[in-house]
Amino acid sequence: MLSKPSLRLFSTTLLCLMLPAVALAASVKLDVNTEHPNAIYKMGEDVKFIVSISSDKKPVTTGTVRYVLNEDGLNKLGEGKVELGTKPAVITGRMAKPGFLRCTVYYRPKTVDGKKAPGAATAIAGAAISPEKIEPSMPVPDDFDEFWAARKKEVADMPMEPKLTPVDSGSPKMECFDVQINCPGGAPVSGYFGRPKDAKPKSLPAILWVHGAGVCSSRLGNAQKAMRLGMLSMDINAHGIPNGKPASYYTNLSNTDLQNYRHRGREDRNKVYFVGMFMRLIRAIDFLTAQPQWDGKTMIVVGHSQGGGQALAAGGLDDRVTFIASGVPAICDHSGGAIGRIAGWPKIVPNGPDGKPEPKALQACRYIDCVNLASRAKADAIMSVGFIDATCPATTCYAAYNQLQGKKQVINEPKMGHAAPNRIHAAFEKAFVEHAKKMSGK
């Protein structure tokens, strides 16, 4: 679901952008694709990866390519070389369990006069293996609901006392505000809120935009979408920090108070940083649903990466959420290492000296695992999944998707890493606008 230089993995809502194929020399193009266009296979079925390579737009028909097969970036399953020829080279692999089979292909031209030849390239492809059967790596803790009921009571017991400061809305037909709202958990809700002027009581759906990783201000642009969408629109930053400060302010926070926030408190379920972040989601929804213009029915939450995880958390924690739009969600399946499977960002559970997940962190982080929170979400949902996502691996995303209880749809992107291209944003908007119309009876 961004200021620190080592964490500049987002544009707006992303942890990073990982391209599916990287050609290190402009004249060489290496590509690898699955035989099935949708890249979806059944357990035990042969997966054929088709490799093609060209140089100066002409097919390369001599030499070899090297490949490595693994389980979604973990657990090597095979490696080898294949000869190039007049037909595309074929690499075959399979998995006997649900998951994602990843194939990385390397091309290294022969040396010339003992020197390394130019034109090296690498490409990656992923195949989904019965993804609908991917299950959580560990069950929901027995007292999971009790833990979160106590946190929600803390939020309910604290008066909101929102402070609204008018800001430029960019339109005479709309009002926008910087909003600060009391919230337990270490920080207030801090965001920008927009509403169309002269909206009638109980006439508008509400939408909450949540952020990817890093440290930055809330985004006024999302609040300003209120007019175009015909919704109450609020964008909150992930940390409850002031909005609209110079970039240096957020850089300093990222390097000091919020440095490595994602791993903070990970050995104690009461101190894990994401507990406070998730409490702020509930409080933001309190604010939106308290507005007289809210239609009393429609509450949408949208985010990508860390924001995608927050969208799942909001749906799992708050029954007022009616639609979740979760792009390549982070904060999922922290306990993957317990069964030898990849874990999602932020890889919050470290391994101990024995190579196994550290026990305290393993248990504490189950309470902020969005796979477990998704299992409580009854809202309708849409999710995007990148089959070669190295930050929020597809296995972890599907572990959460399969737990969602409402009507849901997934956008599978076989050639996508950790990204949110325009087509995904457009698909999400189409889905939540249709949801809002349905809720209104139009």
N, C-alpha and C positions, 0 to 999 in steps of 0.2 A: 504495500500500500503503500539545488540542495547543497547546503553551504560547505560542509567539510570536504576539502579537496579529495581525500581518499574515498569519500562516499558520493562523489558526483556521478551517481548512477541513474539519475532521473533527468527528464526534461521538465515535466510538471508533476506527473503522478507516478513516475516509474523509478525503479531501483537502478536499471541499466538498460542499454539497448545492445543486444547481441545479434549480430547479423548472421544469417544462415549459411553464407558462403563468403569466404574472404579470398580474393585473388591478390596475391602479393606482387604480381607483375601485371601491368595493364594489358599485355598482349596475350596472357593466358587466362582461360576461363575453365574452371573445374566445377562441375555440377553433379549432384547426386540426388536421386529421387526414388521413392518407393514405386514398385510396380503398380500397386493400387493407388489411383489418384487421391483417394481420401486418406490413405496411409493407415487404415484401420484393418486389423487382422484378428483372428481367433487364436486362442492358446494352442500351441503345438503346430500352428500353420507356418509353412515356410514364408519368410519375408525376403523378397528380392529387392535389393538396392541397385538401381541402374546408374552407372557412372559414365559420364561423357566429359571429354576434355578437348579444348580447341586452343590453337595458338594463332593469333592474327586472323581469327574467324575461320581457320581451316582445321578440320579434325586431326587430332594427334592419334596416330594408329600404331606407334611403336613405344616400347618402354613398359614400365609397370607403375601401379599405384599401390600404396600400402594402406591398410585399413585396420581399425579397431572397433569392435562391437562391445557395448556395455549396457547395463541396466540404468537408463536415464542418468548417465554420468557417473555411475558407481558400479563396482563389481564387473570387472572385465570378463566377457563371455567368449571372446575369440579375437584373433588377429591374424593377419596374413598379407599376401600380395596377390594381385591379379594382373594378368598381362593385358595390355591394350591391343586392340585390333581394329579391323574395319567395322565391326559392330560394337555397340556400347558394352563395356565390361559389366559383369553381374556379380554381386556379392550376396550370399545367402546366409541368413541367420534365422533363429527361432527362439521363442521363450515358452516355457511350459507353465508359466503363471502370469496373472494379469500384471500389466505394467507398460513400460515404454522401452523399446529397443532402439538404441542410438547407434548410428554408424558414422564414424569420422574417417574421412578419406584424405590421404596426403599424396601430393604429387611432387616429386623432386627430379627434375631433369638430370641427365647424366652430366658429369663434369666435362669441361672443355679445356684441353691442355693442362689438366691437373687442377683447374680452377673451378669453383662452384658455378654452375650455370645459372643464369637468371630464369625466372618463370616459376618458382615454387608456389604452390597453392594448397589450400585446405578447404574442405567443404564438409558439411554436416547434414544428416537427415535423421528424422525420427519416425518410428512406427508405433502406433498404439496397439497394444495386445489386450483384447477384451477389457477395455478401460472401464466399462460399466461394472466390472466385478472387483475393482480395486477397493479394498476395505481400509478402515483406519488401522494404524500400526498398533495402537493400544485402545482398550475400551474407555468410555467416559468414566471418570472417577465416580465412586458411589455417592459422594457428597457434593458433586459438581453443582447441582441446582441449589443446594443449601448455601454454598459459598457465594454464588452470584445473587441469591435472594438477599443475603446480608449486605452486599455491596449496593444493590439497588435501593434498599431501605436507607442506606447512608445518603444516597442522592436525594431520595424523596424527602428525607428529614431536613435537608438544608434548603432554606429559602433561595429562590433563584436570584431575586433582586437584580435583574438585567440592567445594564447601563448602555444606552444607545446614543451614539454620537453620529450625527448626520455627516455623510460624505457625498462627494459628487456622484450622482447616479448616471450621468451622461444622457439623461432624457427627462423632459418636463413631465412625462407621464409615469415616472417611477421614483420611488424613494429608496435610498440605500443608507445603511448605517454600519459603523464599526460597533460590534456588540461584544460585551464582556459579561459573563454569567457565572455566578458562584457555583462551585462544584467541589465536592470532596475528592480526594485522590491525588492532591499535590499541586493542582493548577486549575485556573478557571477555564471555561470554554471561551475561546477567542476566535471571532470570525467576522465576516462581512455578511450582512443580511439585506436582501432586496425584496420589494413588493410593489406591484402596480398600484398607482394612486387610485383612489375612489373605488377599489374593489369592494363588492358587497360582502356582508358577513356570510361565512360558511360557503364561499364560492370557489375557493382555490385549493388545489392539491399542493403538497409541500415536497421539496427536494433538498436533500442534504448532500453536499460534496465533501469528500474526505481525501486526505493527502497520502501520497507515497512517502517513502523514507527520506530522511534528511531534515534540515532545519530551515524553515522559511516562513514568510508571512502568509496569512490567508489571502485568497485571490479575489479581488473585487470583481473581476470579469465573470466569475461564476454567479455572484450575487446579481449582477446586471442581466443575467439570462432570465431573470424573473419576468421581464416584460415580454420577451420573445416566446417563452414557454407558457406564459399565463399561469405561473406558479409562484408561491412563496419560495424563495431560493436562498440558501445559506451555505457558505463555504467556511469550514473551520480548519485551522492549522492543527497539526497533530500534537502540539505540545502546550497549548494554552498560553502562548507567548504573545507579546504585543504585535500589532500589525503595522504595515506601512513604514517600517524603519529602513535606514540605508542598508545596503547589502553587507557592509562591514559589521553591522550589528549581529546579523544572523551567522556570519562567518565566525565571529568571536564566540557566540553561544555554542556553535558546533564544535569549536576547538576547546571549550572549557566546560561549562555547566552541563551541556548535553552531549559531550563526547561519549561515544559508544553507549548511548542511551539504550540501545536495543538489547544489550545483555545485562542491563542493570537489575539487580535484585533477583536474579534468576534462580537462586537456591531457596527462595521463600515465596510461596504463592501470594502472600500478602504484600510483598514488596516488588514483585515483577513489574517493570515499568509499564507494560501494556495494560495492567489492571486500571491504572489511572486514565490511560488513553481511552479505554472502553467505557469507563464511567462517564467521560465527557461526551461520548456518543449519546448516551441516555439523556443527559442533561440538555444537549442540543435539540433532541427530539421533544423534550419537555417544552422548550421554548417555542419551537415551531408549531406544535400542536396546541399551544396556549393562545396563538394569535386568533383574533376574532374572524379573520378572513379564511382560516383553514376550513376545508370542506368537511372535516370530521371523519374522513374515510381514507384518504390517500397519502401515504408517506413513503417516499422513494429515497434510497441511499445509493450513491454512486462513487466508486473509487477504483483505482488500479494499483497493483502491487501491494504495498503496505495499506493503501487505501482500499484495495480489493479485499484484503483481510478484514479491515474495519467494517466494510459493508456487510460481510458475513457475520461479524460479531454483532453488529447492530440488529440484524434480523434475528439472530439467535437469542439476544437479550431482551428485545422489546417487541411485543406483539403488535404494537402500533405500526411497525414497518410492514408495508404491503408489497414492496418491490425492491429487489436487490440487484444491482448491476455491479458485478465483480470481475475486474479484469486481471488476468494472471495473478491471482491472489497470493500474497505472502502470509506469514504467521500460521502456516498449515503443516500439520503432521510432524511436530517437533520430535516425536518419539520414534521416527523412522529407523534411527540407528539401533533401536532395541531389537529389531527383527532383520537387521542387515539391509535396510532400505534407505534411500536418499531422504533427507529431511529438507524442509523448505526454509527460505529466509526467515529469520536471521541466523539460522544454524545456532539456535540459542542454547542447546544442550551440548556441552563439551564432552569429549571422551576422557576418561580417567587414565591412569598409568597402565591399566589392564586392557586398554583399547575399547572398553565398553562405556556406554553413556554414564556420566556422573549421576549417581542415584538421586541426590537431593534435587538437582536441576531437572532431572527427568520427571520426577513426581510433581514438582512445583509448576512446571510449564505445561502440564496437561490442562491446567485450569484456564490458560489463555490460548489454547490451541483452537484455531478456527475450524478445524474438522469437527471438534466436539460441539462448538457453538453452532455450526451449520446443522447439526443433528436436531437442534431445537428450533430451527427457522422454518416457519410455515408460510412465509411470503413467497410470491412468485419470484423467479430469478432468471438472470442471464449471466453466463460466465464465458470469458475467453481463455483459451489454453494454447500456449506455444509448445509444440512438440520437442523443440530443442532449446527450451528455456533453461539456462544454467543457474539462474537466480531463484526462481520459483518453479522448480521442476514440475513437469506435467503430472507425474505420479502424485505429488502432493496436492495439486489443484483438483485432480479427479477424486482423491480421497475425500475432499470436502464436498465437491459437487454431488457425489453419490449419496451424501447424507442429507442434502436439502429435501425438505418435506413438501414444498409447494410445487406448483407447475413450473417447469424449468426448461431451459434450452442452453445448449453449449455451442460456442463457435470454436471449432477445431482449426488450428493453424499449423499444418505440418512443417512449414518452412520458417516459422517464426520463433525467435528467441524471446527475450524479455522486452516486450514492446507494446505500444498501444497506438497502432497506426490509425489514420483518419477513418478507415472503413470500420474499425471496431467502435470508435466513438459514434459514428453514424448509426451503426446497428444498435448500440445501446440506447441512443436517443429515440430511435424509432420504436424500440421495445417499451421504454418507460412512458413515452407519449401515448402509445396504444393502450397501455395499462391504465393510465390516467383517464382516458376516454371511456374505457370499459367501466371503471369505478364510478364515473359520473353518469353512466347510463346512456351516453351519447352513441 
